[in-house]
Amino acid sequence: MRLCCVVALTLLLAGCTDADWAGIVPTSSPSSGLDAAPVSAAMAIPTGISDKVADKCQAVAKARSGDAALQDFDESVQQAVYDKTYADCMIWAQKTMR
């Protein structure tokens, strides 16, 4: 799964020009951001998902958000990474619970 994501991201970014990179690569110093990724209100735990699974999804999402912070991405990107990772994890959890 990670390999597919890496390949897709590589292919998407392969066509970027220098002007496109100007909005992607951060120019300011990063904040720590590792603790700045709470679960948004829209991400309620679906029915049938245990608290243990939801906690695991939060931990994975926090780790991915932390990776983005270490790569100097701004807080909005870190939050987007957190939200998407958490949502993907919960979708996966729902599919495996059936």
C-alpha positions in Angstrom: 0.0 0.0 0.0 2.8 2.4 0.9 4.6 1.6 -2.4 1.4 2.5 -4.3 1.2 5.8 -2.4 4.8 6.6 -3.0 4.6 5.8 -6.7 1.4 7.8 -7.1 2.9 10.8 -5.3 6.1 10.6 -7.4 4.1 10.5 -10.6 2.0 13.4 -9.5 5.0 15.6 -8.5 7.0 14.6 -11.6 5.3 17.2 -13.8 5.7 20.1 -11.4 7.6 23.1 -12.5 9.7 25.4 -10.3 6.7 27.7 -9.9 4.6 24.7 -8.7 7.2 23.8 -6.1 7.1 27.3 -4.7 3.7 26.6 -3.0 4.7 23.1 -1.9 8.1 23.5 -0.2 7.8 25.5 3.0 10.1 28.5 3.4 9.5 29.3 7.0 10.8 27.5 10.0 8.4 24.7 11.2 6.6 24.6 14.4 6.8 21.4 16.4 3.3 20.4 15.2 3.6 16.9 16.6 0.9 17.6 19.2 -1.1 20.0 17.1 -3.2 17.4 15.3 -6.4 16.8 17.2 -9.2 14.7 15.8 -11.6 17.1 14.0 -15.3 17.2 15.0 -16.2 15.7 11.7 -14.2 12.6 12.5 -16.5 10.9 15.0 -15.9 7.2 15.6 -18.2 5.2 13.4 -20.5 2.6 15.1 -19.0 -0.8 15.4 -15.4 0.5 15.8 -13.8 -0.2 19.1 -12.0 2.5 21.1 -8.9 0.4 20.8 -9.0 0.6 16.9 -9.9 4.3 17.0 -6.9 4.9 19.4 -4.6 3.0 17.0 -5.9 5.1 14.0 -5.2 8.3 16.0 -1.7 7.0 16.8 -1.0 6.2 13.2 -2.4 9.6 12.0 -0.3 11.4 14.7 2.8 9.6 13.5 2.2 10.6 9.9 1.5 14.2 10.9 4.7 14.1 12.8 6.5 12.9 9.7 5.1 15.9 7.8 6.3 18.2 10.6 9.8 16.8 10.5 9.8 17.4 6.7 9.1 21.1 7.4 5.5 21.2 6.1 3.3 23.8 7.6 0.5 23.2 10.1 -2.2 23.1 7.5 -0.5 20.3 5.6 0.2 18.4 8.8 -3.5 18.7 9.7 -4.5 17.5 6.2 -2.1 14.5 6.6 -3.6 13.7 10.0 -7.2 14.0 8.8 -6.7 11.9 5.7 -4.6 9.2 7.5 -7.2 8.9 10.3 -10.1 8.8 7.8 -8.4 6.1 5.7 -7.6 4.0 8.8 -11.2 4.2 10.0 -12.5 3.2 6.5 -10.1 0.3 6.5 -11.3 -0.7 10.0 -14.9 -0.6 8.9 -14.2 -2.8 6.0 -12.3 -5.4 8.0 -15.1 -5.5 10.7 -17.7 -6.8 8.2 
